[in-house]
Amino acid sequence: MTKNADTAVGSVRPSQLLWTYGPGALVDLPNLSVLTMGLDHWQAGLCTEIAEPRLLAAVRHELGPQVQSLRRPPVGDDNVDPLSPEALRGVPVRPFPRWLRCVKCGLLAEYDSGLFELAPDRYRPERTRFVHPNCEKGKGKKSDAVPARFLLACSNGHLDDFPWHWFVHGGPTTCRGTLRFFESGASLQTENLWVRCDACGQARSMVHAFGSEGRETLPACRGRHPHLDAFEKDCAEQARPVILGATNAWFPVTLSALAIPTGDAPVEQFVQDAWEDIRDAEDLGELRGVLKQLKRQGRYPDIDRHAPEDVWEAVRRRVIGESEEAHPVTEEEMKRPEWDVLIAPDGSDNDWPHFMAEACDVPPEYAGKLGAVSLVKRLREVNALLGFTRVDSPEEVFDENGKERVARLTKGRTPWVPANEVHGEGVFIRFDEEALRTWLDRAAVRGRDARLFEGHKGWRASRKLDPEARYPGMRYAMLHTLSHLLIREFALECGYNAASIRERIYSSDDDSAPMAGVLLYTAAADSDGTLGGLVELGKPENLGRLIHQALRRSHVCSSDPLCSEHDPGKDRSLHSASCHACGFVAETSCERGNRYLDRALLVPTFECRDAGFFE
């Protein structure tokens, strides 16, 4: 990472630029707090492309047809001369918040006010910091200056500096005296944190910035997007104070897809994968040049398997033949091709480098509940960042009336989006459709459905969304809950930590083409995600034992009876009998943010005895 493209200040992993520190997010470095700038400030030429046509089509559906590619974030080299231009290769950042506090005298001012200096360290970028050179309590030494710990944010994705002068003086003021930040007690609670103006003597505790008093005294949101150097007019949301480092300051909005074989022949599959790169070739000679370039870039591992003449014929068949079919765009449409490949009896494809699956037997004790099990020995997942939200989580932003809450990555229409690809392994479990439909007809299941639906309507209504829309139903809730229980159980057995095991739920009650399955997989940017530990647990002698252990643990939660008696309709939540002690998993593992969970749908609990799928 670089500050204003001229000073290296630290490093993060490329995957973190999608999930934690993307454009608009604050990066808390050892001595600095910086903001990742928007894609307008990135050097696109340093970001290599990732080929995944299905995901690119879905991104275009959300952001517009101008999106040309998915690109990896730029990666620097730690072995280059720190004084060379190559050492500055990275993602541009800027100090934020702009207000700093001297740790000795409490001086509170903006970093560009002339009162502070940047002290870079080319050889140890993580030591770069701001200092207060004329600190009256520094005894001739430069005192460290740290970021002010309070900011303003709103649910429309805006972020701003805390209005220190406004806050201390109780509103608009012409006083521009020196501000001091100090503590009045031993604890760091907000009532013991004070700001004082040296010129007029006004002082105020930070406790007055929160709650109803804060809503009355703080100014309206200015619509600021610091990562874009832009302001939006007429933001109607109430700006609220947030603590530096708070998790609700930045939520990524992402899309993901599994790379699956979709062509009828290997050469057709290659053309499908590389279509965006080779579609403009006008003749065989030009195509040869394009293929050579792609080979040098290492973009497609199977490129040597196909003669240029065969590729050219496949391209011509696609161009001259029937028009290109529309790519899937909704979540169910994105997952439908994956489902078809996963349930295919010959799910493996040894000639394709990104996916290989092998069917195995269902554990005998669950033959009446499970329809099939597949060992996914090789898979590739591609994730793309579309934008981000603040304050409120982004689970429902794809509603038409919720999209305005997603902050953009660029000022104008986004030409490309950051993405990353990971490789791994997994276990796919398909449920018996007849057993599932019989279970859904039970009166007790319909009762649990009504309870969760009440919570769903309350949750969405409180966020000004259509209360009736996007309810996944009991089919999804049961699959989702079992998925979480198995993630926790797998982590104890396979050696991967629970946060590295992810889920992909396939659920649809379409009478003509229903889906009911769970894919649990682990993925990493290198070979660490393909060690075979998860695949081994999918074999019948292991999977049956693990399902039994997971169900047995879920009968009783350490938070019972409160957990089992939880009514989502009363507190407008999206889970019933589930909590951190029994059913919640890491945010990196869950595709729904630990929502739509109820262990009473699997086994009897204290509060409900007859709604379990596995009685």
Steps between C-alpha positions, in 0.01 A plus 500: 500500500623849422403845627422741218713277275825623655548326837463133587319462833429127543358188341188284498414175328336530155187317622458759776446766233170327424377398843647749749698788352343574162439846349343725761618290795727614781825310554625515857878481467734497804547878505259626236143475388460522124210478257515283189429721200249425224582319178550835320829529690618142435737410219287261296804389299644338813183298559491176301170372366309196627290304251160388629222574245205407724612732780586782259150480353347520848716801588392673178138438590552682831738780396435541128637371167800733518679261740769346283689268734568352840850586625726393782626775734863602436759307698831655598836327535667503840839417349548817292706803597279710732630816328405381150171586324403131508478520880198730464295248308182446695162640586481878558386614844460831679519591871152491653364630725670828424504595869793388715563511874836551667549229760690737731320836500164389353515748209213423261544629144494399136809325366549764228466794741880535520507392864595140422766341283514166320798287604536234226721193526585362157661184634231426761174642353297380798694751714382799297315739729401859570681701769439826686837677475427793734322320780517701820515181706744317274809645670669578172401170337245440230185348647295242313167608353226238465170514309199645680279208591158638402340535154158564349325248272152445360313206350530648147871415503633845590796554732629827643730644762347562837394872523720585797453878498123466453478243781704694758317827438153344475438599137634734229775725630762745381740400778800315360700462817735213564319183608626256761388144557543371854382231740347579839495155659676167515258325263462578131122520502352781295397704806870523593612623156493877456578761236590856599555821305803694630372831360154520657525232767200301376523128585273207433492131579478251212203335668286782355580386145300179535135412543211741460711797610752429226226485238381843605837673524712349219476657152323338205687258277702682232486204261877456497676215318865554598619209286366683193582858608131573444187619678141399427229758544189471715578192710194449720656246736607595851878491541605312810833476682704183453818392670814465293536128426130420547384205291189682377707768323537287186310195369599355161236426237627203302398241244658159461486208259653157473689430181321203343524331160220628275620411150419174322864433406837609644560751221148637539564541872824686431324738262233557763761584763715722277218660298562855622865476386458328164160620376645792300749289299416553130695209351710199591826696487377760747365224723845334506650824630233534765554141616876555524443810710260315730751217536775742605266650758419155641129581497365160393679183619345283225587728208766261363245220461319670213632562150439855372305356205258319734458812712429708188233256384336509843505880493339504157230258610418725790495819292326369188264261678219590729532823695672482831260399773439737787712424802331435837477799727287422809638303793296193412595525133866531598478184709286293261787403261716412801220281637465320167871422494512393865209254471621351169593132544829558314579825677877478454685646206865409508572708189381824657740657753245675721247236599498129579232316699446135583176342625513283810255303711257661740553407868266201555339647811385805300397329179138609541593864550793561266481439126868509399847606613784620277865556581610819325871443472573816304312828472564866428301789644511856366378793713433853376454822701206713379494770768451539872261620767549666835310470830249247359601158368455438125299176492199661333664763279399322181143609559410783266419726793825417678758552227544870570664404830792337319793738462680494166862410440550778241359846435343401170395167353734228615720365214635203699468353848751341740482123521695204629502129427559219745544127455383230735305182569163416646214263579160528332191354669171468312178441696223260407229715345210273596608486866545876501152571361343262753679683779391844370133390524516451877292737713792560738723605209234741375485645850876560505465652154242751626726605792802559279292681241380746765860579587582534130221752444597705806869501407434621147235753600745662744739551206233644269497190277206302367400283799369212290790469256803269497390257768693175440261266686543190713681302232784748501499546878537126563781461245672808634486384860641156421774666296608705803499199731714304257744792456559498874534121504728483195734759652562268795596212272669616179766741625360811331378775728127567496542844340661344190212260429224661294150405400295520183130419544293375204132547579200530271142376531438519126277199428664434162861535619534505881834543672595385849868465569801631691855546376758539775841591367827656597685733270834678511708707259759220480512124552410528869133458412551170316668278757226236490388522861146611419448246222597219735217599737243459222550124480202307644682354801602853608206711385241290682691527825545876464133564421406293805739698722377834365136411559570365847676823602211710370236340725608718789671840486696645790270803473183294535220553580542858373642384165232241424218734610616798294213651299625703199166677467549679833839657432483512117794264458566240230573189702305282742673233709859593419774709659878538522521202733337252263437610142682819400823484301757754378381767256748373242327161507132594484330623184214665692667666799377239755137555407216253436617239749293274725634176648143397590465423127758225539450341843266532800580789736363604840240725339407297186498120487340410166645721222838329453593360160733250674272376777 
